Amino acid sequence: PKSLDGKSIAEYELQKVSTFKPPYVLLTIAPAEKKVDIIHSKELEKAFDKDAILSPFPWTGTIIPILTGKKNNDNVNAAVINGYADIVEQIASSKNIELQSAIGSSNKNTINLVKVIVYGFLFILFAGIIWRKVKK
């Protein structure tokens, strides 16, 4: 929702999940109140890492780092997609289900490829510098 209309995020979530059948996960982002939370049924408690998904650190969190950037509606949309994708992938992994394609997996593969290229280039650069110093 854009706003919780004066309710706490917990009240809002409990009202929503009262009609859900387990297992369920509800990702709630209320930009007006600057609140983000994930509530889930007991069956999925160990299926995904809520703290990692909601982490403010960009190397683990998939929602909050995006929301702390420039304020616009696209950030909220990206945060919802990233959070949803991360939750789905973690639950699938915990249930030993391999997804044919997923939003986050292609993005992670691209980032990992770029990291390998950059680290490989740095390794070659430093190895060349060390080789020249040893050769003299």
C-alpha positions in Angstrom: 0.0 0.0 0.0 1.1 3.6 -0.5 0.0 4.3 3.1 -1.1 2.3 6.1 -3.8 4.8 7.0 -2.7 5.3 10.6 -2.3 1.6 11.3 1.0 0.0 12.4 2.6 -2.3 9.8 1.9 -5.3 12.0 -1.8 -4.4 12.3 -2.0 -4.0 8.5 -0.3 -7.3 7.9 -2.4 -9.3 10.4 -5.6 -7.9 8.8 -4.4 -9.0 5.3 -3.2 -12.5 6.3 -6.3 -13.3 8.2 -7.9 -14.4 4.9 -4.8 -16.2 3.6 -4.4 -20.0 3.7 -1.0 -21.3 4.7 1.7 -21.5 3.5 2.0 -17.8 2.7 4.4 -14.9 2.6 3.3 -11.2 2.6 5.9 -8.6 1.6 4.7 -5.2 2.7 6.2 -1.9 1.6 4.6 1.3 2.8 6.6 4.2 1.2 4.6 7.0 2.9 5.6 5.6 6.4 9.0 4.3 5.2 8.1 0.8 6.5 9.1 -2.5 5.1 8.3 -6.0 6.5 7.7 -9.6 5.6 5.3 -11.8 7.4 4.9 -15.5 6.8 3.2 -18.7 7.9 5.0 -21.0 10.4 5.6 -23.5 7.6 7.9 -21.2 5.8 9.9 -19.9 8.9 13.1 -21.7 7.8 12.5 -21.5 4.1 14.0 -18.1 3.6 16.2 -15.6 5.4 14.0 -12.6 6.3 16.8 -10.7 8.0 19.1 -11.0 4.9 16.3 -9.9 2.5 15.5 -6.8 4.7 19.2 -6.1 5.4 20.2 -2.5 4.8 23.5 -3.7 3.3 23.7 -3.9 -0.5 25.7 -7.2 -0.5 22.8 -9.0 1.3 19.7 -6.9 1.3 17.5 -6.8 -1.8 14.9 -4.3 -0.8 16.1 -1.6 1.6 19.3 -0.6 -0.3 17.1 0.2 -3.3 14.6 2.2 -1.2 17.4 4.3 0.3 18.4 5.6 -3.1 16.8 8.5 -4.9 13.1 8.8 -4.0 10.8 7.8 -6.9 8.2 5.3 -7.7 10.6 3.2 -9.8 12.6 2.5 -6.7 9.6 1.1 -4.9 8.7 -1.1 -7.9 12.3 -2.3 -8.2 12.4 -3.1 -4.5 9.1 -5.1 -4.7 10.4 -7.1 -7.7 13.8 -7.8 -6.1 12.3 -8.7 -2.7 9.7 -11.0 -4.3 12.3 -12.6 -6.5 14.7 -13.2 -3.6 11.9 -14.7 -1.4 10.7 -17.0 -4.2 14.3 -18.2 -5.0 15.1 -18.9 -1.4 11.9 -20.8 -0.8 12.4 -22.8 -4.0 16.0 -23.6 -3.0 14.8 -24.7 0.5 12.3 -27.1 -1.1 14.9 -28.4 -3.6 13.0 -26.9 -6.5 15.1 -25.7 -9.4 13.5 -22.7 -11.1 13.8 -22.7 -14.9 14.2 -18.9 -14.9 14.0 -16.3 -12.2 14.4 -12.6 -12.0 17.2 -12.6 -9.6 19.2 -15.5 -10.9 20.0 -13.9 -14.2 21.0 -10.6 -12.5 23.2 -12.5 -10.0 24.8 -14.4 -12.8 25.6 -11.1 -14.6 27.0 -9.6 -11.5 29.2 -12.7 -10.7 30.5 -12.6 -14.3 31.5 -9.0 -14.0 33.2 -9.7 -10.6 35.2 -12.6 -12.1 36.3 -10.4 -15.0 37.3 -7.5 -12.8 39.1 -9.7 -10.2 40.9 -11.6 -13.1 42.0 -8.3 -14.6 43.3 -7.1 -11.2 45.1 -10.4 -10.6 46.8 -10.2 -14.0 47.8 -6.5 -13.4 49.3 -7.2 -10.0 51.0 -10.4 -11.2 52.6 -8.3 -14.0 53.8 -5.6 -11.6 55.3 -8.2 -9.2 56.9 -10.1 -12.2 58.6 -6.9 -13.4 59.9 -6.1 -9.9 61.2 -9.6 -9.4 62.8 -9.7 -12.8 64.8 -6.5 -12.2 
